[in-house]
Each structure stands twice: as structure tokens, then as C-alpha cells.
């Protein structure tokens, strides 16, 4: 009897009606979503809601056209083949920012915003070149001589900012326009050392720091030397952790004298020891009368100061 009730025509009819209702709801929802998407696509492509102009503000060295081309690459195409990336609500701000910062290490700060619903305004601050990094090797008697645009080993020189951040290759300069640094930058890629572990031979070093942990102290020590009446022109950090501060040459035919100390030393104490030695004979008199023959002043051994003249 129960089986007959379950298989009754009335119950079958109810089941069919229920399926039709569910199917109708699904179709209504589907077409509703489809209409919504079509409407959204239509609205997203309205000219009034799409970026039609790119404005670059704050660049002095980086070419505006090159920056614009990079941004246009990021704005080209559509999301899911439907929504234009130029839409002011969907434009890829994070991707644009990353693209510019990856491609232009000179950029220090960057802000992106939409202006008047049509213009994409990119405001940036460029890094200021304060120093130069010229490779990982240094020869005191040939640095910059004969080829002022390269380091002692022929490596290309790079600009560095006030924090020791390496950001762009430097052009040819005649003379000692910038204070130079030599040595291996922090985080140098292994690829540049293949085939000759003792030398950095190739690679783009933009985006690396030079001795970030000690850079501020090294600059402060350099400034202290200037206050003592010395003329430092370069700093070389060896792989053994020694710092060689090259001074201006006494004559064009002599080697550059050096002040040698340990990386991470008590720079204030080292400077005091140097000042005491330079104001006490016999070094005071020899330094004044025989500077052109000075080879080095070594400050690596506590309060002892060693020096050598040719």
C-alpha cells in the first residue's frame, strides 16, 4: 500500500513541479548573474571610468617616456578577458609600483593615484648620488688613473646614495668627483663569482647595499679624517675584514697612502689614536715633511699606531 502511495501520479507530478521550480530558480540566478556581469563589463569600459592619461612627477634623471612605457605595459590587457586594466577602480597599482621599483633602482619613494578620474599620476622621488662603488678590487697606485670612468680592475662604477644603496651605473667622470668605495656588496649574487671565486666579474649590482651594517660609521670616520686635515678619496673593504682608507696622493708618481683599520672597530677610539699620533713627533714632523713618501698608517692593533714611509 505504501509503495502505491509513493508511486502515485500525484506525487510524481509534485516532484516534477519541484524540479521545474528549482531549475527555473537556477536559470533566473544564472541569467541574473550574466546580466550583472554584462552590465559590469559595459560600465567598466565607459570612457569616463578609464585612465586615458599618465602623468609622471618628480623624475629628474629617469626618462619620462621610459617610465610611461613601463606603466602602459601594466595597464594593457584585461582581467579575465573582460575588464580593462585601465579602469580607475581596478587598475593594478601594486603591480605598477613593483614594476617601476624593480626596473628603476634610482626610485626611492613612489606614490600612485588617480587624478580627475582620467589621469594616472605617478609621483616619485629619485635617489641622490652621494658616492660611487667601483668593484671589489682596489690597487692604491692605479685607482682611476688612466681610466677615470672605471675602477682599478676595470669594473664599471655605480652610484650609491647616503645609505650605501647601489642604484645605477655611473657615467665617465674626469677626476675625483665622488668619494669611492671598493669591496664586495652585501648579498652579491653567486653567479658573479662563478669561475673565479675571488672576483666579482659580471652582473647587475643595482639594488644591493655596500656594507650596510657599517656604512654610516665608515662615513663618519671619513668625515673625522677630513676634520683632522686629511683628504680621503676612497675606502676599500677586503674579504678579510680590513678597511683601507686611501688618501690623496702626495704627487702623481707616488702610490696613494692608506689608513688601515678593522671593519666594525671602535671608530671613535681609532680616530683618537690617529689624532694623537699625528700631533706627536716623530710622525707629526715626518707626516708634514715626507707625506709624498707615506705608504700607510696602520690602526688595527689596539692603541698602537704603525706607519711606514718609503
MIZAKE-848050 format. One record per residue (C-alpha): residue number from 1; x, y, z. Coordinates in Angstrom, 3 decimals, decimal comma, padded with zeros to 6 digits. Example, Ala and Ser with C-alpha at 12.3 -4.5 7.8 and 13.67 -1.06 7.14 Angstrom:
% MIZAKE-848050
n:east:north:up
1:012,300:-004,500:007,800
2:013,670:-001,060:007,140
***
This chain:
% MIZAKE-848050
n:east:north:up
1:000,000:000,000:000,000
2:002,861:002,371:000,923
3:004,599:001,615:-002,365
4:001,484:002,565:-004,304
5:001,278:005,884:-002,456
6:004,935:006,699:-003,167
7:004,495:005,871:-006,849
8:001,217:007,700:-007,239
9:000,825:010,031:-010,201
10:000,128:012,938:-007,888
11:003,436:012,538:-006,101
12:005,289:012,240:-009,404
13:003,634:015,407:-010,552
14:004,757:017,210:-007,390
15:008,316:016,019:-007,907
16:008,323:017,284:-011,488
17:006,931:020,630:-010,415
18:009,570:020,934:-007,719
19:012,341:020,173:-010,241
20:010,926:022,795:-012,609
21:010,846:025,377:-009,824
22:014,458:024,611:-008,844
23:015,545:024,685:-012,485
24:013,707:027,962:-013,007
25:015,448:029,470:-009,972
26:018,822:028,284:-011,237
27:018,162:029,764:-014,678
28:016,942:033,027:-013,168
29:020,059:033,235:-010,994
30:022,293:032,343:-013,940
31:020,787:034,947:-016,221
32:020,751:037,441:-013,355
33:024,471:036,934:-012,781
34:025,101:037,025:-016,543
35:023,175:040,291:-016,902
36:025,079:041,707:-013,903
37:028,437:040,741:-015,434
38:027,478:042,157:-018,828
39:026,366:045,374:-017,172
40:029,562:045,496:-015,105
41:031,686:044,922:-018,197
42:029,792:047,661:-020,029
43:030,198:050,098:-017,126
44:033,886:049,196:-016,656
45:034,568:050,149:-020,274
46:032,948:053,568:-020,070
47:035,406:056,214:-021,200
48:034,689:058,315:-018,120
49:035,886:055,480:-015,859
50:039,097:054,623:-017,673
51:042,587:056,069:-017,456
52:043,387:057,993:-020,611
53:046,482:059,892:-019,494
54:049,640:059,179:-017,470
55:051,462:061,951:-015,618
56:054,936:061,474:-014,141
57:056,001:063,917:-011,429
58:059,348:064,251:-009,650
59:061,724:062,474:-012,036
60:064,910:064,313:-012,932
61:067,177:061,614:-014,345
62:064,860:058,776:-015,365
63:063,274:059,382:-018,771
64:059,542:060,105:-018,579
65:058,906:058,149:-021,771
66:060,582:055,045:-020,370
67:058,573:055,210:-017,144
68:055,364:055,748:-019,120
69:056,100:052,758:-021,352
70:056,524:050,525:-018,288
71:053,205:051,699:-016,865
72:051,409:051,201:-020,173
73:052,635:047,605:-020,270
74:050,996:047,004:-016,900
75:047,767:048,716:-017,981
76:047,433:046,793:-021,222
77:045,062:043,849:-021,448
78:042,033:042,864:-019,389
79:041,184:040,928:-016,259
80:039,558:037,591:-017,206
81:039,461:038,874:-020,821
82:036,575:041,150:-019,761
83:037,518:044,077:-017,529
84:040,086:046,619:-018,788
85:043,065:047,193:-016,520
86:042,773:050,903:-017,226
87:039,572:051,137:-015,180
88:040,105:053,537:-012,279
89:038,586:051,013:-009,855
90:040,611:048,006:-010,975
91:043,926:049,374:-012,258
92:046,902:047,339:-010,935
93:048,520:049,896:-008,630
94:050,643:047,332:-006,762
95:051,903:045,728:-009,979
96:052,813:049,124:-011,423
97:054,673:050,094:-008,264
98:056,604:046,821:-008,186
99:057,437:047,066:-011,895
100:058,860:050,566:-011,536
101:060,820:049,788:-008,378
102:062,266:046,635:-009,934
103:063,244:048,343:-013,179
104:064,424:051,680:-011,780
105:066,552:051,296:-008,656
106:067,055:055,058:-008,689
107:063,476:055,457:-007,442
108:063,446:055,952:-003,684
109:059,792:056,741:-002,948
110:056,757:056,221:-005,158
111:053,088:057,142:-004,934
112:050,337:056,297:-007,441
113:046,909:057,920:-007,581
114:044,089:058,723:-009,993
115:043,532:062,374:-010,764
116:040,253:063,750:-012,173
117:039,059:060,165:-012,849
118:041,131:060,008:-016,044
119:044,788:060,693:-015,272
120:047,098:058,291:-013,506
121:049,543:060,421:-011,539
122:052,828:058,821:-010,536
123:054,794:060,918:-008,060
124:058,311:059,751:-007,321
125:061,479:060,753:-005,540
126:064,821:059,776:-007,029
127:067,848:058,746:-005,038
128:070,670:061,270:-004,886
129:074,133:060,116:-005,909
130:076,461:060,740:-002,973
131:079,192:058,151:-003,522
132:080,405:055,590:-006,059
133:081,074:051,869:-005,810
134:083,710:050,726:-008,308
135:084,132:046,990:-007,955
136:085,532:044,573:-005,416
137:089,258:045,081:-006,043
138:091,445:048,085:-005,439
139:095,037:048,944:-006,274
140:096,271:052,033:-004,453
141:098,595:053,130:-007,239
142:096,201:052,822:-010,191
143:092,751:053,706:-008,893
144:091,091:055,799:-011,591
145:094,396:056,667:-013,237
146:094,279:056,368:-016,999
147:090,597:055,409:-016,972
148:088,593:057,682:-014,654
149:085,310:056,031:-015,634
150:086,247:052,656:-014,167
151:087,637:051,149:-011,009
152:091,132:049,802:-010,587
153:090,204:046,451:-012,065
154:088,288:047,923:-014,995
155:084,867:047,338:-013,408
156:082,021:049,704:-014,134
157:081,269:052,147:-011,332
158:077,829:052,553:-009,767
159:076,207:055,418:-007,914
160:075,366:054,992:-004,225
161:073,064:057,048:-002,025
162:073,659:058,270:001,528
163:072,804:054,815:002,923
164:075,220:052,870:000,730
165:072,458:051,673:-001,609
166:073,815:050,903:-005,091
167:071,266:052,055:-007,640
168:072,624:052,940:-011,078
169:075,688:052,668:-013,299
170:077,777:055,812:-013,296
171:078,973:057,525:-016,483
172:082,521:058,660:-017,151
173:083,842:061,276:-014,734
174:087,129:063,102:-015,009
175:088,872:063,460:-011,677
176:087,649:062,623:-008,211
177:084,092:063,926:-008,375
178:082,694:061,339:-005,956
179:084,138:059,529:-002,976
180:084,583:055,859:-003,980
181:084,057:052,530:-002,288
182:085,581:049,174:-003,221
183:084,723:045,713:-001,960
184:082,027:043,053:-002,200
185:078,472:044,440:-001,733
186:076,080:042,784:000,699
187:074,130:039,937:-000,901
188:076,142:039,781:-004,132
189:074,634:037,033:-006,336
190:076,639:033,819:-006,577
191:076,510:033,945:-010,365
192:079,013:036,786:-010,491
193:081,575:034,626:-008,724
194:081,410:031,583:-010,960
195:084,759:030,611:-012,424
196:086,727:032,902:-010,147
197:085,534:032,942:-006,528
198:087,935:035,762:-005,680
199:086,493:038,285:-008,134
200:083,167:039,824:-008,999
201:083,194:039,649:-012,760
202:079,716:040,420:-014,004
203:076,129:041,083:-013,080
204:073,877:043,993:-012,285
205:074,672:045,202:-008,780
206:071,854:047,759:-008,616
207:069,632:047,164:-005,627
208:072,416:045,942:-003,320
209:073,881:047,664:-000,274
210:077,546:048,224:000,417
211:078,474:047,201:003,975
212:075,053:048,290:005,258
213:075,853:047,388:008,866
214:078,944:049,628:008,981
215:078,298:052,206:006,272
216:077,217:055,106:008,498
217:080,210:054,586:010,796
218:082,585:054,478:007,820
219:081,189:057,766:006,501
220:081,523:059,290:009,962
221:085,146:058,104:010,161
222:085,826:059,596:006,721
223:084,421:062,933:007,902
224:086,600:062,730:011,025
225:089,683:062,304:008,837
226:088,702:065,425:006,911
227:088,368:067,326:010,201
228:091,903:066,187:011,056
229:093,139:067,822:007,872
230:093,458:064,627:005,835
231:091,997:064,099:002,385
232:090,440:060,623:001,987
233:089,368:059,699:-001,551
234:088,318:056,046:-001,328
235:087,551:053,176:001,021
236:088,299:049,553:000,233
237:086,989:046,703:002,415
238:088,889:043,456:001,980
239:087,347:040,000:002,258
240:089,397:039,573:005,464
241:087,540:042,463:007,105
242:090,205:045,155:006,840
243:089,333:048,724:005,868
244:091,814:050,631:003,713
245:091,156:054,358:003,521
246:093,055:055,816:000,567
247:094,303:059,374:000,946
248:095,079:061,874:-001,779
249:098,454:061,312:-003,410
250:101,433:063,454:-002,493
251:102,486:063,533:-006,158
252:101,207:061,975:-009,405
253:104,070:059,475:-009,455
254:103,586:058,084:-005,949
255:101,197:055,491:-004,607
256:098,237:056,574:-002,542
257:098,932:056,452:001,214
258:096,455:054,429:003,252
259:094,997:054,350:006,705
260:094,235:050,774:007,705
261:091,786:049,656:010,389
262:089,438:046,800:011,201
263:085,852:046,739:009,958
264:083,493:047,169:012,908
265:086,189:048,646:015,137
266:085,572:051,344:017,739
267:085,902:054,109:015,159
268:085,870:056,886:017,730
269:088,741:055,317:019,637
270:090,624:054,657:016,381
271:090,213:058,305:015,392
272:091,524:059,443:018,786
273:094,598:057,220:018,431
274:095,245:058,586:014,953
275:094,872:062,188:016,105
276:097,255:061,597:018,990
277:099,851:060,065:016,633
278:099,539:062,856:014,060
279:100,070:065,524:016,699
280:103,085:063,845:018,298
281:106,632:063,525:016,968
282:108,160:061,780:015,176
283:105,076:061,127:013,000
284:103,938:064,749:013,139
285:107,137:066,045:011,543
286:107,505:063,165:009,107
287:103,894:063,457:008,002
288:104,393:067,148:007,281
289:107,746:066,866:005,505
290:107,575:063,423:003,881
291:103,875:062,988:003,068
292:104,566:062,112:-000,584
293:106,532:059,040:000,557
294:103,979:057,833:003,138
295:102,788:054,285:002,464
296:100,402:053,570:005,311
297:099,280:054,252:008,858
298:098,056:051,036:010,478
299:095,481:051,313:013,280
300:094,459:047,654:013,588
301:096,375:046,859:016,774
302:094,653:048,450:019,727
303:096,224:051,714:020,881
304:099,383:051,077:018,872
305:099,905:053,031:015,661
306:102,231:051,663:012,997
307:103,303:053,645:009,960
308:105,734:053,383:007,084
309:107,421:055,812:004,711
310:109,316:054,792:001,579
***
